[in-house]
């Protein structure tokens, strides 16, 4: 029996580049999942929205609640435009929202973009808040993409995503394992923006730089030695890495080259213990050719870059899938990944 569903997945990453929207048709046949992209779109944030989302990290509860509703309305507006433009007929919206705080050790994770507001404004059933239940169970609430890696991208033994944060997912001894490796585009974008660029396109600036052993040493941190499950949030960048960058006296090109090297080194350390295989790389970092070259140089795995739509929209695709699993009351968060007391069918459902 084949079951088919059309779902819109929405992702806002920590790199603050914009909303990723993917309308995905999923089919399940003989306990195996298949998907087809019906439409995708990237909505770049205006300077105003970038500032609002960046400053939300410092806001009080009242301002965060108001911003969550405002961001929900913004998300709904862009989603309706996406639907009309592409003549879509989705049965469900699954919105990750934008992460403001992620401190699972303190039982805190917050993604704004009110789901009830989205459901009311679009007249489409909406699911959001995918992380909270896992955190309540003592888990990291992250990464969440590994369920999609396991069920939608099963042909790839290792799935590496390089967004604001780099994370990896793979099977080990019959269980799915995943964890955040290091801050990635959050730091690279910060360094590029310090010299007037939105980001370092293709890694061109970094490719002209020289790795600073001193900066590389300063950027080392006990987190990298921790065993999984483990996850990172903006807090790590703000409190651990940004002060190092602010205190350094180094050309931006050299700082970028150094941080690219850190990312490549940490990815190699995280994955080189596994048998040689193909490593699927997605996320904005997959377009950074200099970074990819350094990862391939240090990795014993074959780096595979899929077609551009998968690179850019894999997280939106997977959150659409997580929403569908939640609607069907199926497991969408794995305790083997997060360290929670049990698996979850996670997400808050808002009906019309």
ABEGO torsion letter per residue (X at the ends): XBBBBBBBBBBBBAAGAEBBBBBBBBBBBGGBBBBBBABBBBBBBBAAAAAAAAAAAABBAAAAAAAAAAAAAAAAAAAAAAAAAAGBBBABBBBAEBBABBBAAAGBBBBBGBAAAAAAAAGBBBBBGAAAAAAAAGBAGOBAAAAAAAAAAAABABBBBBBABBBBBBBBGGBBBBBBABBBAAAAAAAAAAAGBABBBGGAAAAABBBBAAAAAAABBAAAABBOBBBBBAAAAAAAAAAAAAABBBBAAAAAAAAAAAAAAAAAAAAAABBBBBBBBBEAAAABAAAAAAAAAABABBBBBBBAAAAAAAAAAAAAAAAAAAAAGBBABBAAAAGBABBBBBEBBBBX
